[in-house]
């Protein structure tokens, strides 16, 4: 049975919402409205009760709602030291960032300009009509420009605290596309001034959010650094992380989350209760990110306190919490999509690069229909093609030597051969060999079945542990991130751009 609601999001934003089915309860109604209205902050619901002359009452039972109900969104206050308006809706916009929850939506391919106040929307509508009639641009006053920029900053913050130059370009272009009357006649692009103003407004918006206690714009000191200056030591995303440094859930803080961990003891039980472990890892995500980002502990210390983080399922789950992406699916899809073209590029290379690539391709020629061999060949060939030095990254040993000293390897992959299995070189694509992951000189995961899977897990671990890419393999990892997975800014180094051009030719 359908349900029609009049929803008061804000005094200047009242919407009609039609639900195809009546939600089961009040909590389900909140979830549906949060998704349908794209509200990025926590709230309660009240409705106008006709029994009390339409006075607002909390919704305790979905059946209490009249046939055509009016409900009101009541933002929750997440800061004991600030008022509700200051804490949740800093800009007076319904696009402000939720202070106590993770971002759920990645940066869109097409940025949708939010609705502004009734007055601003009316002025823009009149301006757009005039522009379509005779090309007249609107004379935007200071107050209207402030409201527009504030609304845009709030919308941007729901996706990223630190947008790139490309992001600002996309938003400014979307603004004049949606409201052509705002086009700047003296600008080649038509929006250069808006873009510049938006950058300044976004910096001011971050300052407001910082004062409200938002972790992802807080200033911290880097390891070994002196007292942080105004612009030094800011912890911010480097690889398009969606939830780089989330706030604690409502009603919780560092102390309360520490009390609920109990993951070390849970990991000692057999069989593992994966459902319970997943719930605890979800609930302690904010604490874990704070420790990893701010304190930058050793990997061995993280392994001791957060052993569940090195379970395969939780490695991928953590990547999803941070980036909002399904790495396992997207990594293999991208790899399979580009493998054929990359192998063609490998074949055309000459000189020393060509010899190394041909050595890798020999095993593909012998097993051309083995998807694991093809994937492995691509991942082995990329560093050769991009000029990386992969010798220290790809290591090998026999299974009896797994406890060997790898102290000189910060980040690496280990191919483990059985003692009776011939081992030729670290580039061996033998699918019967096992792989292991080395971080800070220690094997943190072993018994990984294939090389592609090991690379995929390592990529996720680098995000989860906030590690730098290995210097000798930085081009390869950036190519996987930016080109194959489309994570991060699109401005590429010359080597990466050249290969991208060849790949999509």
ABEGO torsion letter per residue (X at the ends): XBBBBBBBABAABBBBBBBABBBABAAAAAAAAAAAAGBABBBBBBBBBAAAGGBBBBBABAAABBABBBBBBBBBBABAABBAAAAABAAGBAABBBAABBBABBBBABBBBBBBBAAAAAAAAAAAAAAAAAGBBBBBBAAAAAAAAAAAAAAAAAABABBBAAAAAAAAAAAAAABAAABBAABAAGAAAAAAAAAAAAAAAAAAAAAAGBAAABBBBBBGBBBBBAABGBBBBAAGBABABBBBBBGBBAAAAAAABGAAAAAABOBBBAAAAAAAAAAAAAAAAAAAAAAGBBAAAAAAABAAAABAAAAAAAAAAAAGBBAAAAAAAAAAAAAAAAAAAAAABBEAAAAAAAAAAAAAAABAABAAAAAAAAAAAAAAAAGBBAAAABBBBBAAAAABBAAABABBBBBBBBAABBBABAABABAABBBBBBBGGBBABBGBABAAAAAAAAAAAAAAAGBBBBAAAAAAAAAAAAAAAGBEBABBBAAAAAAAAAAAX
